[in-house]
Amino acid sequence: AQSVTQLGSHVSVSEGALVLLRCNYSSSVPPYLFWYVQYPNQGLQLLLKYTSAATLVKGINGFEAEFKKSETSFHLTKPSAHMSDAAEYFCALSGGYNKLIFGAGTRLAVHP
Amino acid sequence: DTAVSQTPKYLVTQMGNDKSIKCEQNLGHDTMYWYKQDSKKFLKIMFSYNNKELIINETVPNRFSPKSPDKAHLNLHINSLELGDSAVYFCASSQFSTGTGGFNQQFFGPGTRLTVL
């Protein structure tokens, strides 16, 4: 069965520090992987996606993620955190019929 | 201009009531979805319709009944509401894909927060 595991339900960083949000997946077929961001009381916005092209994927707002098949990982990074990055981040995997299988989410807090 | 819209945004109701949530998309997509986000923020697919045909039906109580009058609309009707139904319900849309040959980006609505008292 396909699944997504996000390590760390809460991550706290200082403004300007590196952001690293971890995601591991399990899939018997080559996966499509995604990171979504959810700001408080809002819907989901796509940050970036991996669709079997380049393993290093760049997204919006300075985020990027690297697909590592050997580690079954798709970690999200940003070199320098900004206060506006504080949100809930979801890693997701594509399932049959285009459905998304989500991880449990990681809440990112950014403090001054 | 809104791509995927949901009404209402907030819904507060008593246990045992029946309620509906409506979703509309103006992106020209042929596939729509309902996801449930529980109190711990966990998101899970409930249903998906393609061209008014149900194609995904996860293990959801049969008190939940989706209805798609046309490609641009997908409504969710919930009978005999229970406390555990309290959640945020997200609608999404995309072009159809079986998922094996490619993936089409899903666009999400703003969510409907359902509170059952």
Interface residues (C-beta under 8 A of the other chain):
Chain A: V29 Y32 Q38 Q42 G43 L44 Q45 L46 K49 T51 E88 F90 S94 G95 G96 Y97 N98 K99 L100 I101 F102 A104 G105 R107
Chain B: V4 T31 Y33 Y35 K40 K41 F42 L43 K44 I45 S48 N50 I55 I56 F90 A92 S94 F96 S97 T98 G99 T100 G102 F103 N104 Q105 Q106 F108 G109 P110 G111
